[in-house]
Amino acid sequence: MLISALHGLLTGAGLIIAIGAQNAFVLGQGLRREHPWVVAAICALCDWLLIGLGVLGLGRLIASQEGVMLVARLGGAAFLLWQAWLALRRVFQGDVLAAGAGLQGSRRRVILATLAVTLLNPQVYLDTLIMLGAIGAAQTSPLGFYLGAAVASFGWFFGLVAAASWLAPRLASPLVWRIIDGLIAMVLTAVALGLLAGIE
């Protein structure tokens, strides 16, 4: 079980830590201090659920449904482009990007946005439900693999938020905030275009 858990930890970290739409969103929420711990918890819990379902075999079933994947790609791309537009708009509104400016944001809005950027992004399903699920199901101890991958997800999202929260008050320059939001907009747009390019 220990070897499977270590394999799950390393494989999960490799897939989850890769720069993507979800990580860009979490980083942005952490830097703006807009309910970042809620965001990290939702992302980690969604990962745990999807990895678990994948290990149980659901990933293979979903991957075989072309219609479901098409809808997921289109919906995910549309949402990510919208989030990219919001980030780009913040680039030109430096007065609202002071550290902690997001503290007045609606918790409900943040929760819905986090669920959307997680569950409407097909890349999340490919990485967690399908890839990690398939690898975990083939382990001598699928439970050990699952626990290792879950620890990787928990450590990454909460670590990312902690680092961003620590950096936020130290990033006093409006130019830095504009650069960060510009990079987030670029990442989200690139992921969205990648989803659309994958449609046959």
N, C-alpha and C positions, 0 to 999 in steps of 0.2 A: 504493500500500500504506500509506503514511504517513497519508493521510486516513482510510482504513478503520480503521487502528489507533487513531487519535484518536477516531473515532466509537465504536469498541468500548470504549475507555477511559471515555468520558463516559457512554455508555449503560449499561455494566456498573456503573459507580459509582452511577448513579442508582437502579438496581434493587437492587443488593447492599447499599447503605448504608441503605436504608429500614428503619425499626424493624420488627423481626419476631422470630419465635421463635428463629431461629438466632442472631441478633445478641444477643438477651437472654441466651441460653445461654452464648455465648462471653464476654460481659461478666462474667457471674456466675463463670465458671471463672477468668477473669483476676483478678478481685477476690479470690477465695479462694485464688489461686495454686495451683490444682489441675491440674497438668500443662497450663498454658495454651498453651504453644508447640506441644505435640502437637495440641491442639484446633484451633489456628489452621491448622496444616499440613493436618489432615484436611479442614477446611472448604474451604480453598483448592484442594486436590487434587480434592475432589468437584466443586467448581465447574468446574475446568478440564475434567474428564471430561465433565460434563453439557453444558457450553457447546459442547465439541467435537462431541459426539454430535448436539446440536441443529443445529449448522451443517451437519452431514452429512445432516440430514433426518429423524432419528429422532423429533424433537419433534412433528412433524405426525402421525406414525403413532400415537404414544402418546395424543395429544389426541383422536384419533378413537375410542379404545377406552373406552366409557363404564364398563364393568365394572371395568377397571383403575383408572380415576380414582375410582370409588366406594369401592373397597377402600382406596385410598391416602388418601382423605379420612377414612374411618372410623378406620383405623389411626393416621393422623397426629393426629387429634383426641384419640384415647384416650391416646396417648403424651404429647402436649402438656399435657393435663389432669393426667396423673400428675406431670409435671415441675413444673407449677404448684402442685400439692399439696405437693411436696417443698420448694419455695421458700417456700410459705406456712407450712409447719411450722417452717422455719428462723427465720421471723419471731418465733416464740414460744420459740426456743431460742437466745437471744443469746449464751449462753456458748460456743457452738461456732462463732461467726462472727468470731473474731479473725483479723486478717490472717495468712495463711499456714496457717490451720487445715486447709486441704485438702491440705497437702503429704503427709499420710500416706494419702491416698486411693489406691485401686487404679488403676493405669494402665490395666489391662484394662477396668475398669468405666467409666472416663472415655472410653476409645476407643469402647466399645460405645454409650455414651450419646450421644456426638458423632455417630457414624454414624446412630443412630436419629433424633436431632433434625434431622439433615440429610436423610436418605433417606426418612424416614417423613412428611416434611412436603411435601404437594403444592405449597405455595407455592414451594418451591425448584425444582420441576420447571417450574412455570408461568413463573418468572422466568428461569431459566437454560436449560433444555432447550428450552422452547417459544418464549418471547418473544425471548431473545437469539439462540437458534438460528435463528429465522425471519428476524430482522433481519440477522444475520451472513450467512446464505445468500444474501441479496439484494445484498450488497456487491460492488463490483468486485474486492475482494480479501478473500474470506472468511477467509483465513489471517491477514491483518493485523487484521481485526476481532477474531478469536479471541485473538490475542496481546494486543491492547489491553484486552479484557475480562478476560483472565487476570491482567494486571498490576494492574487495578483490584481484583480479588478478593484477590490476594496482599497488596497494600498495605493494604487495608481490614482484613482479619482480623488480620494481624500488627501493624498500627498500633493496632487496638482492644485487643489483648492487651498491647502495650507500655504504652499509656496506663493500662490497668487495673492492670497490675503496678506501675507507678509510683505510682498513687493508693492502692493497697491498704494499705501501711504508714502512710499519712497519714490513713486513715479509722479512727481509734482508737475512736470512739464506737459502742457497741452500737446506739444509736438509728439511726445512719447505715446500719449493716448491715441493720437491720430494714426501713428505708425502701427500700433497694436491692432486697432480696429481695421486698418487697411489690410494688414496681413490676414486677419480673421476673414475679412470679406473675400480675399483671394483664395484662401483654403476652401471656404464654403462653395465658392463659384466653381473651383476646379473639381471638387467632388461631385457637384451637381452635373457638370458637363460630362464627367466620366460616367455617371449613371445614364445620361441620355445617349452617350456614344455606345453603350452596351446594349441598347435596344435594337433588335433585329427586325 
